[in-house]
């Protein structure tokens, strides 16, 4: 019965989208712009599930940008990595093609505690394919009069994308590369200070584990210095079957028990998540 209710609750979020433009950002990553006659309000951190011709399962993609026209129509942007048959097929579709879209899905970033003060400048940390949801987040923050500090981490110079777009918003942008071929050598997490009040992160598991460890230390610093307790939000990536909580294929361990990345997430507070696998990341 609960599964049926979940399916029925998503019917109103299903719509048709027309491909407006596909443009390469790197040799492996492209920007996909979609036009929808209608699309519900969405916030940074939420995602859409796209149906790709020839493939049974939909593919989840974070909403990177959203522009609503006066007539209510929406231009929706997602950023896609060519990592398999589905995403390669998606990138080869011609402009004007129609695809089925389900969204917005999941829970996005919580901005209620953000205040427009320089001392509380939020830090956004993105690695690789985890960068897209942070662009819409930066855009929402700037609209509130808050200019975030953004650090984007990549493996090498030829993998860098969207750094200029973040800067155009007015964000303070740092780019890191693991091989030192562009920007600051090292990992995106290297910019984290001893303490920050608001941190948002999305990227590989190893990066998120480092941010979580940093968050625990920053909470201790806050306690010792009478500073506000830091709020650290992680946007998780996971393989998804349905995208709306019915199949339980993306469950993770949290302080509340098992929760679904697609429904209760993809954004969780760092202190609430138990990572089962430990990965090495400096």
N, C-alpha and C positions, 0 to 999 in steps of 0.2 A: 504493500500500500504506500509506504514511504517513497519507494522508488518511482511509483506512478506519479505521485505528487511532485517529485523533483522534475520528472520529464515534462509534466503539464506546465510547471512554473516557467519552463524555458521556451515554450512555444511562442510567447509574445516577444521574445528576444531574437527570434529568427527573422532574417530579412534577406533580400537580394542586394548584392553589391556589384557595381560595375568597375572594372579596372580602368582607372584614369591614366596611370603612368607607372612604368617600371624603370628604375634607373639604378645603375651599378654604383655602389659606394666603394667597394673594393673588388678584387677578382672573385671573392667568395660571398660577398654580402650585397644585397640590393634593397632599395627602398620601394615599397609597394604602396601606391596611393589608390584608395578605393572611394567611390562615390555611392552614397546611400540616400534614398529619398527620405528615410526616417531612421533615426538612431537615438536610443535613450541617452540621457545624461550619463556621463562616465567620468571617473576620476583616475588620476595617475596610479598605476599599479594594477589596474584591471586589464583583462585580456579579451580577445575574441577567438572563436574557433572557426576556422575556414574549411570549407569543403573543397577538395581538389579533384578535378575530373580524373577518373580512373583509380581512385583510392577510396577505400571504404571508410577509414577513420578520418575525422577532422583533425586539423593541426592547430595547436594553440599558439597565438602570437600576442605579445604585449602591445598595448596601444601606445604608439610613440608620439602621435600628435592627433589632434581633433580640431577641426574648424567647422563651425556651424554658420550657414548662410541665413539671410533674413527670411527666406522661404521655408526654413526648417531642414533643408537638406544638409548633409554632412560630408565633408572630406575627411576620411580616416586614413592614417598612415601607420604601417607596420614595417619593421625591418626584419629581413629574412636572410638566414644563412643557408647557402646551398650545401646541405649535408646528406641528402638522400634523394631517392627518386621523386618523392612528393614535392619537396621544395624546389628541385630542379624543374619539374613540370610546371609548378606555379610560376617560376621565373620566366618560363618560355611562353606563357599565355599572352596573346596579343591584347593591346589596348582595346577596350570595348567589350571584352569578354565578361560574362556575368557568372558570379559564383555565389553560393549560399554562405551566409555569415550568421553566427550565433554570438550574441554579446550585447552589452558588456557583461563579463563573467567575473566571479571572484570578488574578494575584498581588496581595495586599494590602500594606499598610504593614508595614515591618519595625520591631518595637519592642524588639528584643534589646538594643540599646545604651542604651535609656532607663533612667535611674536616678532614684529618688525623692529628688531634691535640688533645693532652691529655685534653686541656681545653674545647674542644667541644665533649667530650666523650658522645655518645648517650646513652640514657636509654631505655631499652626495658622492658615493664611490661606486663605480661601475667597471666591470671587467668583461671584455669580449661581447658575447651575445646578451649580457645582462645590462647593457647600456640603454636600449630603447625605452623602457618605462621611466627612466630617470630624466629623459628629455621633457616629457609631458609634465613630470613633477617639477622640474626647474621652471618650466613655463608657468605653472600654477603659482609657484612661489614668487616669481618676479611680478606676476599680476597682483600679488598682495603687497608689493613694495619690498620684498625680501630677495636679496641677491645672494644665492648660495655659493659656496665653494665646491667646485666639481673636480673630481679626479677620475680620469678615464685610463684604464689599464689595458695594454695590448701586448702581444708577443713580440711584434716587430713593427717597423715603420710602414710596411705595406699592408698592415692590418688596421691602421688607424682610420677611423671614420667619425663624423659628426662633431669633432672638436670645435670646428668653426661655427657650427650651428648653436652650440651651447654658448660660445663667446658672444654671438650676435644677440642672445637674450639678455646679456649683461652679467652673466655668471663669471666668476673668477675660475679659469680653467687650467688644470695641470694635466699633462699627458705623460704617462710612464710607459716604457717598453721593457720587456724582460731582457732583451739582448742589447739594450742601450742604443739602438739605431735611431731613435727619435725621442725627444723630450728628456725626461728624467729617467735614468737607468733604474730598473727594479720593478716593484709591484705597486699597484694603486694604493694599497693599504699603508705604504710608507709615509703618506702625508698625514696620517692620523696624529693629532697632538696628544698630550697626556690626558686632556679632558675636552669634551665638546658636549653641548647640551642636546643637540639633535643630529643624528646620523642616519642616513638612508643608504642601503647597499643592495646591489643586485649583481650576481656574477657566479663564477664557478664555486663549487662546494668548498674547496680549500680556502678561497678568499673569504667566504662567509664565516668559516670557522675562525679565521684570524680576527675578523671584525667582532665576532661573539666574544672571543678571549679578551680583546681590547675593551669591550663594553663592560665586562666584569671588573677590569682594573679601573676603568673610568668611574664606575659606581663607587669604588673604594675611595678614590680621590675626592669625589663629590662629598662623601660622608666625612672625610677628614678636613675638608676646607669649607664646609657649610654651603656648598654650591648645589643648585638644583640637580636632582638625580637625572642622569642622561637617559634619553629615550632613543633607543636604537632599533630601527625597523629593517628587517631583511625580507627581500622579495625572492622567493624560492623558485627554482626551476625543477620541473618533474615531467616524466612521461605520463601522458593522460590518455585515457580511453574515451570517456564521454565529455569531460570538461565541466560537468555540473553536479558532481557528487554521487552519481548513481552506481558507478562501477567499482568504486573504492580502490582504484588502481594507483592512486597517487597519495596514499596515506603516509603520514609521518608521525613520529612520537613527539608529544608536547606535554607540558605540565598538566594539561587537562585530559590527557589520554590521546588516543589516535584521532588525528584530524586530517582533513583532505586539503591538499594544496589548491585544488581547483575551486573549493567552496569556502572553507574557513580562511584559506589563504587566497592568493599566493603570498600576501604580506603578513608576516608575523613579527611580534616583538622578539628581539634576540634572546631575552631571558626566558622565553616560553618554549624554545625549541631544543630538542635533544637530537644531535646529529649522531647517527649510528656509525658512520664511517669517518675515520679521521684521515685527512689528506695533508701532505706536506706543502706548505705555502709560507714563504717568508714574509 
